[in-house]
Amino acid sequence: MKAIMVMFDSLNRLFLPNYGCDWTKAPNFERLAARTVTFDTAYVGSMACMPARRELHTGRHNFLHRSWSPIEPFDDSMPELLKENGVYSHLVTDHQHYWEDGGGTYHTRYSSHELIRGQEGDPWKGEVQDPEVPEHLGQSKRQDLINRKYIRRQEDMPQARTFELGLEFIEKNKDEDNWFLQIETFDPHEPFFTLEEYQSLYPRKTSGPAFDWPTYQSVDERERPYVEHVRSLYAALLTMCDHYLGQVLDTMDKHDLWKDTMLIVNTDHGFLLGEHDWWAKCIMPFYEEVAHIPLFVWDPRLGVRGERRDALVSTVDLAPTLLEFFQVEIPKDMQGSSLKPVIENDRATREGLLFGIHGGHVNCTDGRYVYMRAPQAPDNSPLYEYTLMPTHMRSRFAPEELRTLALAEPFSFTKGCSVMKIKARPDMSHGAHRFGTLLFDVVNDPGQIAPLADKELESRFERLLIRLMKENDAPPEQYARLGLLP
C-alpha cells in the first residue's frame, strides 16, 4: 500500500468549485471530487502554520500549551512512526518555515526530504544592495523582492519545482510498496505572486499600486477598493495550484495508482480576503473562512468516490488515518481518529472539537454551532508556554524570557517528562479580548453575520468547551484566562 498527501497552505474552501464557488477556474479540484470523498465539515485544530503541522504529525491539539514550536522530544510523529515500522516517508516542500528555528525538527522526521527555496521572505538569494521598492499597498519585504528576481519562468516557481520533485519520486517508486509521500506547497499562501499566465485569467478590476501581500490587520480605507483585486490574485494562484494538482491526478491515472494508493488533499487553514473586514488569519476570531477547511480523501480499500461526508473531522484525524492505513499502531496520546468509518458510512467519531491559537480565543464546534470564548482580561493573563524546545518562529527564546522559567509537572502526553513553564510574551494576546465571546449558527448563518444571544445554548457550549479542554489536559491558567470553572 502507498499514500500520497498533497498539502496546500491557506486554501480557502469557499474559493473552490467543490464548495460552491462559481467564478474561480479549478477544473482539477472538480475532477478530484469525482475520485475522492469530499468532507463538508472539516475544521482546523491548532493555528497557524507550524502548530497545524505539529498536529499533522502528532494527531493532537497543541495550541493550549504552546505557540509556534518545533516537534518536541515527547511528541509522536506520524512520518517517523511510519519510518520506524517499515514504511518509507518522503517530504517534498517549498514551505520555508521548515528551516527556521521554530520548524527545524519536522522535516527530519521523514526518511528523506527535499526543500525548495524561494517562497515569501525565505533568506535565499543574497544581495547586499537594497532592491528598488515599488509603490504598493499592504506588505513588501526586502528578501521577497530579491527572491522574485530569480523567478522568471513558471518552471522556476517554487511550487512548480515542488511538484516536479514529488512526481519524480512517484515515477521512481511507483512499483515499490509501503511508502508515504507528502507533496506540500506554500501556495496559495500570501504573497499572491504568480506569473502573467495565471493573472491574465482574472483581469484586474482597479488601477493603482501593487497589492499582493495583505498585512495581518483590518481592511483600511485605502485598501477597500482593492479587495476584489487581491481576491483575483489569490484566485490566480489557486488556479496554478489546480494545474499542479492535475499533474498528480494524471500520474495516478497513468500508472493506475488508484488501486493501492491513498490520496489526501488538504490544507492547514483558510484565509480572510476582506470578509468580516479583515485580512489573513491570526488576529481576528477564526471565522469560517479560516477555520472551516477543504478536505478530500481516497481510500483504495473502500472504493468510495464522488460522495460527500457531513461528519465532523479535524486536522488531528490525519495522522491516525495514515497510521491505520499502513497498519501501524496508533499511540495512545493521539486524540484524532481514523477517517475510515467516516469515509465508509459517514459515522460520527466525535460530538465536538477544539480549535484555536495560543493566547487567542479558544473555540469549539459541533458542526452546526461555533462557540468562540474570549480572554476575560485585556492583558490576556495568565498565559504560559510549556516546552522543552524554547524557540519562536525565527528566533530562540531570549535570555530574559528564560530567567523566570519554572519546571512544570508532566502533562498526560509528555511521556513522564517535566517541561519548562515560561511566561508568554505580551504579543501572544492577539488582541482577542476586544472581540468578546461569540456564538454562531453556521448552518443558518454561514457568513457569521449575526452572533447569537442565547444563554442556554452558550451554557451548553461552555460545558462542551470545558470537557474538550480537559481531554486535552489543558493547563489550569487557560481556564482562568477564559473565565471558566473546570
C-alpha positions as CSV (number, residue, x, y, z in Angstrom):
1,M,0.0,0.0,0.0
2,K,1.1,3.6,-0.7
3,A,-0.2,7.0,0.3
4,I,0.2,10.5,-1.2
5,M,-0.7,13.7,0.6
6,V,-1.0,16.9,-1.4
7,M,-1.0,19.8,1.1
8,F,-1.6,23.4,0.2
9,D,-1.2,26.3,2.6
10,S,-4.0,28.9,3.3
11,L,-6.5,27.2,1.0
12,N,-9.9,28.9,1.4
13,R,-12.6,26.3,0.6
14,L,-15.1,29.0,-0.4
15,F,-12.9,29.7,-3.5
16,L,-13.2,26.1,-4.7
17,P,-16.0,25.0,-7.1
18,N,-16.3,21.9,-4.8
19,Y,-17.8,24.1,-2.1
20,G,-19.9,26.4,-4.3
21,C,-17.6,28.9,-5.9
22,D,-18.7,29.7,-9.5
23,W,-16.0,32.1,-10.7
24,T,-12.6,30.5,-10.0
25,K,-11.0,28.3,-12.5
26,A,-10.2,25.0,-10.8
27,P,-11.2,22.1,-13.1
28,N,-8.8,19.6,-11.4
29,F,-10.3,20.2,-8.0
30,E,-13.7,19.3,-9.6
31,R,-12.0,16.3,-11.1
32,L,-10.6,15.4,-7.7
33,A,-14.1,15.4,-6.2
34,A,-15.2,12.7,-8.6
35,R,-12.3,10.5,-7.4
36,T,-12.5,11.0,-3.7
37,V,-14.7,11.7,-0.7
38,T,-15.3,15.4,-0.1
39,F,-15.6,16.4,3.6
40,D,-18.1,19.2,4.3
41,T,-17.4,19.6,8.0
42,A,-13.6,19.6,8.4
43,Y,-12.0,22.1,10.8
44,V,-8.6,23.3,11.8
45,G,-7.2,22.5,15.2
46,S,-4.1,24.5,16.2
47,M,-3.2,27.6,14.3
48,A,-1.3,28.7,12.3
49,C,1.4,27.0,10.0
50,M,3.7,25.0,12.3
51,P,1.2,24.4,15.0
52,A,-1.0,22.8,12.3
53,R,1.9,20.7,11.1
54,R,2.6,19.6,14.7
55,E,-1.0,18.4,14.8
56,L,-0.4,16.7,11.4
57,H,2.4,14.7,13.0
58,T,1.1,14.1,16.5
59,G,-2.7,13.8,16.0
60,R,-3.4,16.0,19.0
61,H,-4.0,19.7,19.7
62,N,-1.1,21.8,20.9
63,F,-2.3,25.4,21.0
64,L,-3.4,25.4,24.7
65,H,0.2,24.6,25.8
66,R,2.4,26.1,23.2
67,S,2.6,28.7,20.4
68,W,4.7,28.2,17.2
69,S,7.2,25.5,18.0
70,P,9.3,22.6,16.8
71,I,8.3,19.0,17.3
72,E,9.0,18.2,21.0
73,P,11.1,15.2,22.2
74,F,8.0,13.6,23.7
75,D,5.9,14.1,20.5
76,D,4.7,11.1,18.5
77,S,5.5,11.9,14.8
78,M,3.4,10.1,12.2
79,P,6.0,10.1,9.4
80,E,8.6,8.9,11.9
81,L,6.4,6.2,13.2
82,L,5.8,5.1,9.6
83,K,9.6,5.1,9.0
84,E,10.2,3.0,12.2
85,N,7.6,0.5,11.0
86,G,8.9,-0.2,7.5
87,V,7.0,2.5,5.6
88,Y,9.3,4.9,3.7
89,S,8.2,8.5,4.3
90,H,9.3,11.3,2.0
91,L,8.6,15.1,2.1
92,V,8.9,17.5,-0.8
93,T,8.1,21.1,0.2
94,D,8.8,24.7,-0.5
95,H,7.3,25.7,2.8
96,Q,10.2,27.9,4.1
97,H,9.2,27.7,7.8
98,Y,10.7,24.1,7.9
99,W,14.2,25.5,8.0
100,E,13.6,28.2,10.6
101,D,14.2,27.9,14.3
102,G,10.6,27.1,15.1
103,G,10.2,24.4,12.4
104,G,13.6,22.8,12.1
105,T,12.7,19.4,13.7
106,Y,9.8,18.5,11.3
107,H,11.4,17.5,8.0
108,T,14.0,15.4,9.8
109,R,11.3,13.0,11.0
110,Y,10.8,11.7,7.4
111,S,13.0,9.0,5.9
112,S,14.2,11.7,3.4
113,H,13.2,15.2,2.4
114,E,13.7,17.8,-0.3
115,L,13.4,21.5,0.4
116,I,12.8,24.0,-2.3
117,R,13.9,27.6,-1.8
118,G,12.5,31.0,-2.7
119,Q,9.0,31.4,-1.2
120,E,7.9,34.5,0.6
121,G,10.7,36.0,2.7
122,D,12.9,32.9,2.6
123,P,16.5,34.2,3.1
124,W,17.5,32.5,-0.2
125,K,19.5,34.7,-2.6
126,G,22.0,37.2,-1.1
127,E,22.2,40.7,-2.3
128,V,23.9,43.5,-0.2
129,Q,22.3,46.3,-2.2
130,D,18.7,47.1,-1.3
131,P,16.2,46.4,-4.1
132,E,14.0,49.1,-5.6
133,V,10.7,49.0,-3.7
134,P,7.7,49.6,-6.0
135,E,4.7,51.7,-5.0
136,H,2.4,49.2,-3.1
137,L,-0.3,48.6,-0.5
138,G,0.0,46.0,2.2
139,Q,3.4,44.5,2.7
140,S,6.5,44.4,0.6
141,K,9.6,42.8,2.1
142,R,13.2,43.2,1.1
143,Q,14.0,39.5,0.8
144,D,10.9,38.7,-1.1
145,L,11.7,41.4,-3.7
146,I,15.1,39.9,-4.1
147,N,13.8,36.3,-4.5
148,R,11.3,37.3,-7.2
149,K,14.2,38.5,-9.4
150,Y,15.3,34.9,-9.7
151,I,11.8,33.5,-10.5
152,R,11.1,34.5,-14.1
153,R,9.6,31.3,-15.7
154,Q,6.8,29.0,-14.5
155,E,9.3,26.2,-14.0
156,D,11.3,28.5,-11.7
157,M,8.3,28.9,-9.3
158,P,8.9,27.1,-6.0
159,Q,5.5,25.4,-6.4
160,A,6.4,24.1,-9.8
161,R,9.7,22.7,-8.6
162,T,8.0,21.1,-5.6
163,F,5.5,19.2,-7.7
164,E,8.3,18.3,-10.2
165,L,10.2,16.6,-7.5
166,G,7.2,15.0,-6.0
167,L,6.2,13.5,-9.3
168,E,9.8,12.3,-9.8
169,F,9.5,10.4,-6.5
170,I,6.3,8.8,-7.7
171,E,7.8,7.8,-11.1
172,K,10.9,6.3,-9.4
173,N,8.9,4.4,-6.8
174,K,5.6,3.6,-8.4
175,D,6.3,-0.2,-8.4
176,E,7.5,-0.3,-4.8
177,D,5.4,-0.9,-1.8
178,N,5.0,0.8,1.6
179,W,5.7,4.4,1.1
180,F,4.2,7.7,2.0
181,L,4.8,10.9,0.0
182,Q,3.9,14.4,1.2
183,I,4.0,17.0,-1.6
184,E,3.5,20.3,0.3
185,T,3.5,23.7,-1.3
186,F,3.4,27.0,0.5
187,D,0.9,28.3,-2.1
188,P,-1.7,29.8,-2.2
189,H,-0.3,31.5,0.9
190,E,0.5,35.2,0.5
191,P,2.2,36.9,-1.1
192,F,-0.1,36.1,-4.0
193,F,2.7,36.1,-6.6
194,T,2.1,34.3,-9.9
195,L,3.1,34.9,-13.5
196,E,1.0,36.6,-16.1
197,E,-0.2,33.2,-17.5
198,Y,-2.5,32.9,-14.5
199,Q,-3.1,36.5,-13.6
200,S,-4.5,37.1,-17.1
201,L,-7.3,34.7,-16.3
202,Y,-8.6,37.2,-13.8
203,P,-8.3,40.7,-15.2
204,R,-7.6,43.5,-12.8
205,K,-10.7,45.5,-11.8
206,T,-8.8,48.5,-10.5
207,S,-5.8,50.5,-11.4
208,G,-3.3,51.7,-8.8
209,P,-0.3,50.4,-6.8
210,A,0.8,46.8,-6.5
211,F,-1.0,44.9,-3.8
212,D,-0.4,41.2,-3.5
213,W,0.5,40.8,0.2
214,P,-2.1,41.9,2.8
215,T,-1.0,42.9,6.2
216,Y,-2.4,41.0,9.1
217,Q,-4.9,43.7,10.1
218,S,-8.4,45.0,9.4
219,V,-9.0,46.4,5.9
220,D,-8.2,50.1,5.9
221,E,-9.9,52.7,3.8
222,R,-7.0,52.9,1.3
223,E,-7.3,49.1,0.7
224,R,-11.0,48.8,0.5
225,P,-11.3,49.5,-3.3
226,Y,-8.6,46.8,-3.9
227,V,-10.3,43.9,-2.1
228,E,-11.6,42.4,-5.4
229,H,-8.2,42.8,-7.0
230,V,-6.5,40.9,-4.1
231,R,-9.1,38.2,-4.4
232,S,-8.4,37.9,-8.1
233,L,-4.6,37.5,-7.4
234,Y,-5.5,34.8,-4.8
235,A,-7.7,33.1,-7.4
236,A,-4.8,33.2,-10.0
237,L,-2.5,31.5,-7.5
238,L,-5.3,29.0,-6.7
239,T,-5.6,28.2,-10.4
240,M,-1.8,27.5,-10.5
241,C,-2.3,25.1,-7.6
242,D,-5.1,23.4,-9.5
243,H,-2.8,23.0,-12.5
244,Y,-0.2,21.1,-10.5
245,L,-2.8,19.1,-8.6
246,G,-3.9,17.9,-12.1
247,Q,-0.4,16.6,-12.7
248,V,-0.7,14.4,-9.7
249,L,-4.1,13.1,-10.8
250,D,-2.7,12.5,-14.3
251,T,0.2,10.4,-12.8
252,M,-2.2,8.4,-10.7
253,D,-4.3,7.7,-13.8
254,K,-1.3,6.8,-15.9
255,H,0.0,4.2,-13.5
256,D,-3.4,3.1,-12.1
257,L,-2.2,4.0,-8.6
258,W,-5.8,4.4,-7.5
259,K,-5.9,0.6,-6.9
260,D,-3.5,0.7,-4.0
261,T,-2.7,4.3,-3.1
262,M,-4.4,6.5,-0.6
263,L,-4.7,10.2,-1.7
264,I,-5.3,13.0,0.8
265,V,-5.6,16.6,-0.4
266,N,-5.7,19.1,2.5
267,T,-4.6,22.4,3.9
268,D,-3.6,23.8,7.3
269,H,-6.2,26.7,7.4
270,G,-8.0,29.1,5.2
271,F,-7.6,32.9,4.7
272,L,-9.6,36.0,5.0
273,L,-9.7,38.2,1.9
274,G,-11.7,41.1,3.1
275,E,-14.5,39.1,4.6
276,H,-15.5,40.5,8.0
277,D,-13.4,43.5,7.0
278,W,-10.2,41.6,7.8
279,W,-7.1,40.2,6.0
280,A,-5.3,37.0,6.8
281,K,-5.8,34.6,9.7
282,C,-4.2,35.2,13.0
283,I,-5.6,38.3,14.9
284,M,-9.4,38.3,14.4
285,P,-11.6,35.4,15.6
286,F,-11.3,32.3,13.4
287,Y,-14.3,32.8,11.2
288,E,-15.4,30.0,8.9
289,E,-13.2,31.3,6.0
290,V,-10.2,30.4,8.2
291,A,-11.4,27.6,10.4
292,H,-13.6,25.5,8.1
293,I,-11.3,23.8,5.7
294,P,-11.5,21.7,2.5
295,L,-10.5,18.1,2.7
296,F,-10.6,15.2,0.1
297,V,-9.6,11.6,0.7
298,W,-9.5,8.5,-1.5
299,D,-9.1,5.2,0.4
300,P,-8.5,2.3,-2.1
301,R,-9.6,-0.3,0.5
302,L,-13.1,1.2,0.5
303,G,-13.5,2.4,-3.1
304,V,-15.8,5.3,-2.1
305,R,-15.6,8.2,-4.7
306,G,-17.8,11.1,-5.8
307,E,-19.6,11.2,-2.4
308,R,-19.7,13.8,0.4
309,R,-19.5,13.4,4.1
310,D,-21.1,15.5,6.9
311,A,-19.4,14.1,10.0
312,L,-17.2,16.5,12.0
313,V,-13.5,15.9,11.3
314,S,-10.3,17.7,12.1
315,T,-6.6,18.0,11.2
316,V,-5.8,15.8,14.2
317,D,-7.5,12.9,12.3
318,L,-4.9,12.8,9.5
319,A,-2.1,11.1,11.5
320,P,-4.2,8.2,12.8
321,T,-5.8,7.8,9.3
322,L,-2.4,7.2,7.8
323,L,-1.2,5.0,10.6
324,E,-4.3,2.9,10.4
325,F,-4.0,2.6,6.7
326,F,-0.5,1.2,7.0
327,Q,-1.5,-1.0,10.0
328,V,0.8,0.9,12.4
329,E,-0.4,1.1,16.0
330,I,-1.9,4.5,16.9
331,P,-0.2,5.9,20.0
332,K,-2.5,6.5,23.0
333,D,-1.6,10.2,23.1
334,M,-3.1,10.8,19.7
335,Q,-6.6,12.4,20.1
336,G,-7.7,12.1,16.5
337,S,-9.5,9.2,14.9
338,S,-9.0,7.4,11.6
339,L,-11.3,8.7,8.9
340,K,-12.1,5.2,7.7
341,P,-15.5,4.9,9.4
342,V,-16.5,8.4,8.2
343,I,-15.5,7.5,4.6
344,E,-17.3,4.2,4.8
345,N,-20.7,5.3,6.1
346,D,-20.4,8.9,7.5
347,R,-20.3,7.6,11.0
348,A,-19.6,10.4,13.5
349,T,-16.5,9.9,15.7
350,R,-16.9,12.9,18.0
351,E,-19.5,15.2,19.5
352,G,-17.4,18.3,19.1
353,L,-13.9,19.6,18.5
354,L,-11.5,22.3,19.6
355,F,-9.6,24.8,17.5
356,G,-7.6,28.0,18.2
357,I,-4.3,29.7,18.5
358,H,-2.1,30.1,21.6
359,G,-3.3,33.1,23.5
360,G,-6.3,33.8,21.3
361,H,-9.9,32.7,21.5
362,V,-10.5,29.0,22.4
363,N,-13.2,27.7,20.1
364,C,-15.3,24.6,19.8
365,T,-17.9,23.4,17.3
366,D,-20.3,20.6,16.9
367,G,-20.6,21.2,13.2
368,R,-23.7,23.5,13.5
369,Y,-22.7,26.0,16.1
370,V,-19.3,27.6,16.6
371,Y,-18.5,29.0,20.1
372,M,-15.6,31.4,20.5
373,R,-14.5,32.0,24.1
374,A,-12.6,35.2,24.5
375,P,-10.0,36.0,27.2
376,Q,-11.6,37.9,30.1
377,A,-8.8,40.3,30.8
378,P,-7.4,42.9,28.3
379,D,-3.8,41.7,29.1
380,N,-4.8,38.1,28.4
381,S,-3.3,36.9,31.6
382,P,-2.4,34.4,32.8
383,L,-0.6,32.6,29.9
384,Y,2.4,30.3,29.7
385,E,4.4,28.3,27.2
386,Y,5.2,24.7,28.0
387,T,8.1,23.3,26.1
388,L,11.5,21.6,26.1
389,M,12.3,23.4,22.8
390,P,12.4,27.1,23.5
391,T,12.3,28.6,20.1
392,H,9.9,31.1,18.4
393,M,9.2,31.2,14.7
394,R,12.5,32.7,13.6
395,S,14.5,33.1,16.9
396,R,15.5,31.4,20.1
397,F,13.8,32.4,23.3
398,A,15.7,35.4,24.7
399,P,17.5,35.1,28.0
400,E,15.1,37.5,29.7
401,E,12.3,35.2,28.7
402,L,14.0,32.2,30.4
403,R,15.3,33.8,33.6
404,T,12.0,33.2,35.4
405,L,11.1,29.8,34.0
406,A,10.0,27.0,36.3
407,L,9.7,23.3,35.8
408,A,6.1,22.1,35.4
409,E,4.8,18.7,36.3
410,P,4.5,16.3,33.4
411,F,1.3,16.5,31.3
412,S,-0.5,13.4,30.3
413,F,1.1,13.5,26.9
414,T,4.7,14.4,27.8
415,K,5.8,10.8,28.4
416,G,6.7,11.5,32.0
417,C,8.8,14.5,31.2
418,S,8.6,17.7,33.2
419,V,8.6,20.7,30.9
420,M,9.7,24.3,31.1
421,K,6.9,26.7,32.1
422,I,7.7,30.1,30.6
423,K,5.6,33.3,30.8
424,A,4.2,34.0,27.3
425,R,5.2,37.2,25.5
426,P,2.7,40.1,25.6
427,D,2.2,39.8,21.8
428,M,0.6,36.4,22.3
429,S,-2.7,38.1,23.2
430,H,-3.7,38.6,19.5
431,G,-6.0,41.3,20.9
432,A,-8.6,38.7,21.4
433,H,-10.3,40.4,24.4
434,R,-11.6,43.2,22.3
435,F,-13.8,40.9,20.1
436,G,-15.5,39.3,23.1
437,T,-17.1,35.9,23.3
438,L,-19.1,34.9,20.2
439,L,-21.6,32.2,19.3
440,F,-22.8,31.5,15.7
441,D,-25.2,29.1,14.0
442,V,-23.0,28.4,10.9
443,V,-25.7,26.3,9.2
444,N,-28.3,29.0,9.1
445,D,-25.8,31.9,9.2
446,P,-22.7,30.6,7.3
447,G,-21.4,34.2,6.8
448,Q,-21.4,34.6,10.6
449,I,-23.2,37.9,10.4
450,A,-25.4,37.7,13.4
451,P,-23.9,36.4,16.7
452,L,-26.4,34.6,18.9
453,A,-27.5,35.8,22.3
454,D,-28.8,32.6,23.8
455,K,-27.7,32.0,27.4
456,E,-28.9,28.4,27.5
457,L,-27.1,27.5,24.2
458,E,-24.0,29.3,25.4
459,S,-24.0,27.4,28.7
460,R,-24.2,24.1,26.7
461,F,-21.2,25.1,24.7
462,E,-19.3,26.3,27.7
463,R,-19.7,22.8,29.1
464,L,-18.6,21.2,25.9
465,L,-15.5,23.5,25.7
466,I,-14.5,22.7,29.3
467,R,-14.9,18.9,28.6
468,L,-12.7,19.2,25.4
469,M,-10.1,21.2,27.2
470,K,-9.9,18.6,30.0
471,E,-9.5,15.9,27.4
472,N,-6.6,18.0,26.1
473,D,-5.1,18.2,29.6
474,A,-5.2,22.0,29.4
475,P,-3.1,23.8,31.9
476,P,-5.1,25.5,34.8
477,E,-4.4,29.0,33.8
478,Q,-6.2,28.5,30.4
479,Y,-9.5,28.1,32.3
480,A,-8.6,31.2,34.4
481,R,-7.7,33.2,31.3
482,L,-11.1,32.4,29.8
483,G,-13.1,32.9,33.0
484,L,-14.1,29.2,33.1
485,L,-14.6,27.0,36.2
486,P,-13.3,23.5,35.3
